[in-house]
């Protein structure tokens, strides 16, 4: 049953916000903001409901006709009181253009038909677009005519951005385009749609001083304005405003750097000198350094670039810019032909062949390659190290920290946002690592935290039911010193080591390796190089695996068809599954089973498929055949007619069991369209008729799977003939 919000849900949200501001943020308010909040809290309920309803709207102009709610029986009385308090106002003559944008087409036509309002009667058609009617009104309307007052009285200006938006910002720490921050967050929470932190009960101020809060707010305002800007003049204006903001903390400077870089990219083709000035104001930004070097090199300022590169190598901001500087210096000044990234790919000795059916998912192909050799493989990428890091330091990140979560909506650790984890908590961190005297002790601690905090949103890594399996393998088969060294480095340079990790973790005869998989055409990224180098420095073996493709003539295709209680996943379930396996154009195995969907089967489905409740009453449930089906499909290609339908239902069933499901897919609808273009229909029934396929019991799983298997053979034969 869906959760229902009470009629005045937004009132409780307002009082929650107001209580937070009054208890935690008075030191972040100007006098006029305090007075504004006091006015709101003293309003009668009807007037407050009206104002909050206005604030909940995205448009700058709100029609009074849109504010008809049961909890506001006397709307005009409420508007009158709000006007007396200076909390709302009708649009002025200066805001006519803005008002016109919010009028309906019939209202615009009425205005144009009023000769007294028009300075000159324009020529127009009633069928004209709304945009053209707005432009005519802007051009010909008498802006000072008193008759406009009646129109203005039907609307109010939404002044939410003046003060109220700042209150929301203090709570959330951000502004969102077209989003009513606190209301949407609270509504999603109350409906049970959005996750919140279960371990945070109190809301805390995220800013220490008024200057800090104001600088963050101004930066967020400029960020929103930048999204809407399109002209050089607008970019210039924003850049000047941005340069005037004094950042009170590293996080604000990081936001400012990102905005300066975005404005540099917009302005460099118009005013390069000013654009360079923007980069110079980026403090501690390796990206800004790299952009300046690349642009100045293009301009021929090679001596400046060389001097800058040498300075970076002597005192780099991070490993990424160091690698860039060393590489750029070697290639541009010492005539080295290839970058280190390219050379590493060329030099790798680890090359394997993978069936080209995995072109869309090369990592899965490499996983299966290693598994066929008897190795244990996990697709780990960033989540492995992020989960180990977070579960090791959960208390230090979220609980025993000088930067606790500010409220239940804060997932990402504030201490990582501030980029001061090690500097602010180095004693705790080093003591924590020193306490782990064995791999077993570390694993037990990770397990304890995983059990205690399972599924609490954390903003760093993704929970999944078998998250401990790869962690167990990593901890058991790695040197404790290596694990502790890398965890310590992550606390010091988390921003640098939060991504770029190798795709796979492989256990080969008790030897653990990490594998970065590269298909033909793939490149090694610099953040990957950073993570690979750091892992190697800490004693881990990391390989770059180059993949080449081959077409396996002995590939097994599992042609699958399912019948369901309905066409959309939702609450619908599978009633029958069939698999027909092909190898080298021959059927090698068939399997089919009715499935008890544990829900009713609609009459129209029974009419379509012939499957009724009596037939499935004693049939196995999906969980009863899940292992059999997985074993049957293992190592093959999942084929179906409209493959995402069948694949999606089966994946959903495995997910309900807490299991993953991932296979290479092939769709006979897609392949039919490519191989046999210009057919009138590509439904299985019509294709069966066209190609005289054996389809004797359409909409039963085995019959449809058999026909689809025959279709696949036809497709493969046609493709083979075309290739030859």
N, C-alpha and C positions, 0 to 999 in steps of 0.2 A: 504494500500500500504506500502510495506516495505521501511524503511529508507535506503538510499544508502549513503555509505561513499565516499567522493571525492578520486581521485587517490592518492593524496599526503596527506591523512588524518594524517599520522604519523608525518609529518613535523609540522603541527599545534600543535600536542601533544608534540613534542619535544620543540617547542618554549614556550609552556605553562609551561613545566617543567623547562626549562632554566630560564625563567623570574622569576619563584618562587625561584629557587636557588640563582639567582643574587640579588633579592630584599629582601629575608628573611633569607638566610642561609650562607652568606659569612663568618660569624663568626664560622661556623661549618666545614670549609674546610681547608685542608692543602694547602701549597703553590703549590704543584704539581697538586692537584685537581683543583685549580683555573686556573692554566695554561692549563690543559686539557680542561676545559670548554671553555676557551677563544679560543683554537684551533678549537673546534667544531663550535662555533658561527661565526668564520671567514671563514669556508669552503664554497666553491661554492655549489650551490644547488644540482648538480648532485652527487658530492662527499658526501655531507651530506646525501642525499637519500640512497646512497649505504651503508654508514656506519650504518645508522639506520635500513636498511633492514637486515644487518648482525646481529646487536644487537637484532633484533626481533626473531632470531632463537634460539631454545633451544640447539642444539648441540654445542659442543666446536669447532668442525671443520665444516666449511661451504663450500660447493662446489660452485665455481663461476658459474657453469652452472645453478644453482638454483636462480640466481639473474638477470634473464632476465625480465626486466620491461620496459614499454614504457617510464617512466620518467628517465630511465638510458640508453640513446642511446649509450654512449661510456663507457661501463663497465670497460674495461681494462685501459682506460685513468683515470677513477675515482679511480681505485685500485692503479694505479701508484702514483697519488697525495696523497692518503691516506698513502701509504708506505713512501713517502717522509716526511710526517708529523709524522711518527712513530705511526700512529693510527691503522694500520693493518700490518700483516706480514704473509708470507707463513709458513706452518709448517716446523719445522727443523727436522734434522735426529733424534734428541732425542724424537721427538713427533711422530715417525713412528707408534708405537703401537696404539696410539690414532687415527691416520689417518686410519689405517687398519680397525678399527671398523666401520668407516663410508663409506667404499667402497662397491660398489655393487658386487654381486657374479660374474658377467662377468668380472669385472675389476680384481678381485682376481684371477680368472682363467688365465687371461692374464699375470699377474705377475708371477704366478707359472710356466707358459709355457716358460718364458724368461730364458733361460739357463744362460745368462750372469749375471742375478740378483741373482741367487740362488747359495749359497755356495756348496750345493749338491742338485741334482735334486730329489725332494721327490716323493714318490709313492702315487698317489691320484686318485680318480675318479671324473669325472665332476658332478656326481650326489650327491657328498658329501655335507653335510650341510655347510651353510655359516660359522658357528662357527668353524667347523673343518678346513676349508680352511684358516680362519684367523689365527688359531693356527699354521698351517704349514708355512704360510708366516712369522709369528713372529720367528719361529724356524730356517728357512733356508735362509731367504733373507739376502743379503749382505747390511748391514745398511749404509755403507759408499760409496756405488756405486753412481757414478755421474749420472747415468741414472734415479735415483730417483728424481732428481731435476725437471725433466719435469712433474712428477706426483705431486710433491709439488706445482708447479706453478698453478695447477688447483684448489687449495684450499686456504682458508685463515683461520687463527685462530680467533675465536670469543673471543675477549678480554673484553667483556662487564663487566665481574665481577671485572675488575681491578679498575675502577673509576665510570663508568656509573651506575652500580648497586647501588652504594652508594647514588648517586643523587636520584634514584628512592626510595631508602629506606627513605631518608629524607622527601620525600613527603608522602609516604604511612605509614611509621613507622613499616614495616614488610617486610620479604622476604617470597616468596612462592616457593615450590618445582616445578621446571619446568614451572614457570609462569613469564611472562614479566609484572611485576606489573603495572607500570604506563600506558603502552600501552593497556593492557587488560581492565583496569579500565576506561580509557578514551573512548575506543572503545565501551564498553558496555553502557557507559553513552550516547554517541552520537547516538547510535542505539535505545536508549530509552528502552533498556532491563534492565539495572541496575538502581535502585533507587538512587537518590542522595538527599542530604539535600537541600530543597528549601529556607532555611533561612540563608544560608551561601554563601557569594559572594567572599570574599577574602580568600586567602590561607596564613596561618601563620606557622611559625616555631614551631615544636613540641618539640624542644630541646633548652635549654638555653645556654649550653656550648659545646665546642668541645669534652671535656672529656665525657660528658653525651651522646652525639650522638655516639661517638666511642664505648662506652661500650655497648650501645643498639645494634649497628650494629654488633659488635663482638659476642654478645650473639645470635643474629639471625643467623649469619653464623654458629655458633656451633650447633644451633638447627637444621639447614638444614643438616649439616654433620652427626649429630646423627641419623637422619632418614635413612641415607645411610650406616651407619656403621653396621658391622656384627661380627667383631672379638674382642677378649679381648684386643689385642694390640691397635686397633683403639679406643676402649672405654677408655683405659688407657691414650692414647694421648689426647683425647678430655677432659678428666677429669682434666689433668694437665693444659691444656690451660684454662679451665673454672675457676679453682682455682686462676689463675693469673689475672683474670679480676676484677678490682675494680668498684663496682657499685656506681654510683653517686646519685641515687634516689631509692625510695621504689619500683617503678615499675620494674626497672632493677633487684633489689634484688629478687623480686617475680619471674621473669623469670629465674634468676640464680638458685633459689631454686628448681624450677620445673625440670630444667635440671640436677641438682645435684641428685635429687631423682631418676630420670630416669636412670642415670648412676649408682647410688647405686644398683638399682634392677638388672642391667646388670652385675655388678662386684661382688656382695656379695657372689656368689658361687665360685668365683675364688680368690679373695683377700679381705677377710672380713675386715681386719684391715684398708685397704685403703678405703673400702666402708664406714666404720664407720666415717672415717675422712671427707668424702664427706657430710655426714649428719651433722656433727659438724659445717660445714661451712654454713649450711642453717640458715640464720638469721630470726627469727620471724616466723618459719614454724611449725605449730602444726602437720602437716603430718610427717615431719622429726622426731619430738619428738616421735610420736606414733610408727613409723617404728623402731626406735632405741630401744624403750622399748620392743616391741614384739620380736625383734631378740635377744636381750640380755637375755630376759627371757628364750627363747628357749635354749640358751647356758648355762643356769643355774646360771647366774649372778644376783641372786635374791636380794641381799642386795643393789646392784647398782640400780636395778629397783625400789625397794621399796623407796629408798631415792629420786629417780627422781620423782616418782609419788607424794610423799608428797610435793616436791617443786612445782610441777605443781598445785596441789590443793591450795597451798598458794598463787601462783602468776600465774594464767593461762593466756595463750595468748588469748583464746577465750572460749566460752561456750562449743564448741564441744570437745576440748581437756580436758576441765574440766570434762565433763560427762564421757569421756573415762577413765581418771585417777581415778575418784571415783569408777567407775564400775570395772575396772581392779583390783584395790586395794581390793575391797570387795570380788571379786570372787576368786582371786589368793592367797590372804593373810588372808582373814577373812572367807573363806569357804562358801561364798554365792553361791548358786547353779546356779542362773539364772542372766542374765544381766538385767539391768533396762528396756531395750527395750523389751526383751522377757516377762518380768514380767508385763509390761503395757498391752501387748496384752492379756496375760492370765487373768488379773484382770478386763478387760473392761466388763462393764455390758450391753453394747449396741450391741446386736446381732440381725440380721434379716435374713430371708430366701429369697433367690432370685432365680428366674427361671434359671436353668443351661444353657439356651440358651445364657445367658450373660457371659459365662465363658471367652470369649475373650474381654469383655468390661464390667467389673464388675461395674465401676462407673456409666455407663449408666443404668444398672439394678437397682442400688440403687436409682438413680434419679427417675426412673419411679415408684419405690416402694413408695417413698415419695410423688410423684405427685398424685398417686392413693389415698393417704390419705388426699389430699386437700392442701398439703404444696407447697410453692413456692421454687424451687430448681434451683441453678445455678452451673454448673461445673466451678469452679474458679481456683483451684490450685494456681500457682504462679502469673498468669496474673492479678488477682484482685488487689493484693497489689502492684505489680510493676506498674500497670497503675495508681493507686491512688497516689503512691509516685511520679511518673514522672509528672503527670498532676498537682500535687500540687506544685512541685518545678521546673517546666519547665524553668522559667526565671533564677533561680539560677544554674540550671544544664547546660544550653546551652547559655544563653545570658549574664546575669549579673554575670559572673564568672571569676575568675582569670585564669581558664583553659578552654577557649572557644574551640569549634571544630576547628581543624587546617585547614580543607578544607571540601568541599562538600561531600567527601566520608566518613568522620568520623561520625558514627552514635552513637556509645557508648560514653557517657559523659566522657570527659577526667578527670574530677575531681573524678569520680568513679574509673577510671583506676588507678589514683594516690592514691586512698584510703585516701583522705583527705577532704572529703566534709564538714563534720562538723567543723573540726579544722580550715579550711580556710575560712568558711563562717558562723560561728555559730551565729553572730549577725543578719544577714539576715534571717537565718533559724528560729531562735526563734521569731523574729519580725513577720515573715510571719505566724507562727502558732498562735501567740498572736492575730493577726488580725481576726482570725476566732472565732467570739463570739457566733456562733450558727451552728448547723448542716446544716441549710439552706444556710448560708453564705459559708460554705465549699463546698457544692454541687454546688452552683451557680458559684463559682470560677473554680471548676473542669470542669463544662460544658463550661464555657467561653474558657478555654484553649483547651478543646477537639474540640470545633468548630474552633478555630483559627489555631490549628496545626494538624488538622485531616489528617492522612495518611502521615505526614512527618516522614520519617524513623528515629527512635530514638535509636535503639539498645538495648532497655531495655524491652519493652513489645510489644505485637502484637496488631495492630489495628483491630477492626472488627466493622461492622455497628451498632451493638447494645451494644457497649462497656459501654454505660452509664447506662444500665438497672441494672446490678449487682452492679455497684457503687452507684446507687441511693438507692438500698435496703440496702447496707452496711452502708451508711452514715445516712440514715433515721432511722434505727433501732439499731444503736450503740450509746454508750455514746460518746459525743464529747471529753471528757477527755481521753477516751480509744483510740480513733482515733488519737488524737494529740500525745499521749504518744508513740504509735507504730510508727507513722511517724517520730517522733524525734529520736527514737531508730534506725530506718532504716538509717537516715542520719549519725549516729555515727558508726554503724556496718553493712554497706550495704552488704559487702561480705558474712557476716554470715547470713543475713536475705533476701538474694535475691532468695532463693529457699527453698523447704521443706514445703511449706504451705499445709494445708488440701485440699483434693480433691473438696469438695462440701461446698456450703453455703446454709443453709436451713432456711426458715422462717416458724415457727410453731406457729400459733396463736399470731402473732406480736412479737415472741421471736426468735432472731437470734442465730443460732449455726453454728459452722464449724464441718465438719465430715471428718475424715481421714478413707478411706475405705480400708479394708484388706480382701482379699479373702483367702481361705485355702491355706497355704503354703507361703503367703506373710510375709515379715518381716518389722518391723519398722526401718527406717534408722535414723542415728544420726542427720542428718540435719533436718529431720522431727521433731525429739524430740526437737531440739533447737527452731524451729519456734513455735511448739505447746506450749512449756514452756513460751516463750516470749509473745505469744498471751494471755495465761492465766494470766500472770503477769499483763498484761494491761487491764484485766477485761473481756476478751472475753471467751465465753463458747466453748470449743473444746472437741469433743468426738471421740474416736476411735471405728469404727463400724466394727465388725467381721461379715463376710458373710458366710452363709452355703447354699449349693445348694439344690434345689429340682426340680423334674420334674413335671411340671404343666400339668395335663391331659386335662385341658380346654384351653390350649394355642391356640391362633388363628394364623394360617399361612396365610399370604397374598401372593398368588402366582401371580407374576407379569410378564407380557410380554409387550415389546414395539416393535414398528416398527419405523425405522428411515430413513433419507435420505442417510445414508451411515454408514459403519461399524466402522469408527474412529470418536471420539468425535469432535475434531477440530471445523469446521464450520457446522457440521451436526447437525440436529435437529430431534426431535421426531415427528412422523406422526400419531401414534396411541398408546394408552395405554389400557391395560385390567388388571383387578384384579379379581381373583377367591379366595375367602376366605374359608379355611377349619377349622373345629373344631371337634376334636374327630373323624377324618376320614370322616366327612360329609361336603358337600358344604353348606355353610350358606349364602353366598352372592356372587353376580357377578356384575361387573361394567366395562364398556368399553366406550371409546370415541375416535373418530378421533381428531387429533390435527393439527391446522394450523401451519406449521413449519416456515412460513414467509420467505420461500426461495423455489427455484425450486426443483422438485423431479426428479432425473436422470431417464432416460428411463429404465436402467437395474433394478433399484429399483422398478419401476412400474411393470415391467415384473415379478419380483420376488414376490412382495406382492399384486399386483393388485390395489394398492393405487395410484391414479393420482391427478393432480392438481385440477381438478374439484371437486373431492370428499372432499378435505380439504379447498376449498376456503371459505366456510361459517362456517367451524368448529371453535370451540373455540381455542384460543391460550393457551399455557401452563399456563400463569399467570391467565387465566380465570378459570381454573379447579384446580389450585394449592391448594387452601384451602380445596376443596372437597376431593382431593386425600390425603392430609395430615390427614384429619379427618378420612378417611377410613382406612388408614394404622396405625393409632395411636394405640400403645399397642400391636402390632402384630409382627410377624417375617417376614421379607422380604425374599421371596423365588423366585428364578428364575433359569432357565437353563443357566448356565454360568452367575452367579449372578452379577459379577462385571461389566458386560456390561450394563445390565438394570439399576442397582443401580447407576453406574457412570453417565449415561446420565441424570437420574432423579436428582441426586445430583447437577449436573452442571446446570440444569434448575432452581433449587431453588437458587443456588449461584448467578445466573444472576439476580434474584429478590432481592438479598441481604439477603437471608434467609439460615440458616443452614439446613442440612438434615442428620439425623443419626438414624440408626435402626440396630437391630441385623439381621444378614444375614445368609441364608442357601442356598447352591448351590446344585442343583439336579445332576449336572455333577459329582461333588466331591462325593456326597453321593452314586450315582450309581456305581462309580468306586470302592468304599469301600464295598458296599453291594453285587454287582453283578460283581465280578472280571472276567477277561478273556473274556469279550465280545469284538467283533471285533471293534465296534464303539459305542460311547456314544453320538452321535448327537441325537437331539430330534426325528428326522424322523426315524432313525434306531431303537431307543428304542421303539418308538410307534409301529413299525412293529413287533419287537421282543416280546413285551408284549401285543400286540393287543389293544393298547390304541386308544381312540376316537380322531383321528386327521384328520378331513375331509377338512380343509381349511388351510393347512400349510402356515406359514408366514403371517397370520392375527393374531392380538394380542389375541383376545378372544379364538380363536381355539387353539393357542399355549399354552395359560395360562391354558385352560381346560385340555389339554393333560399333561402338566407339573404337574397339581394338581393330576391327576390320577396316574402319575408316583410317586409323593411324597407319596401317599397312599400305593402304592406297596412297596416302600422303607421302610416305617414305619412298615408295616405288616411283611416284611422279617426280619427287625431288631428285632421286638418284638418276632417273632418265634425263632430266634437265641438266644435271651436272655433267653427265657424260656426253 
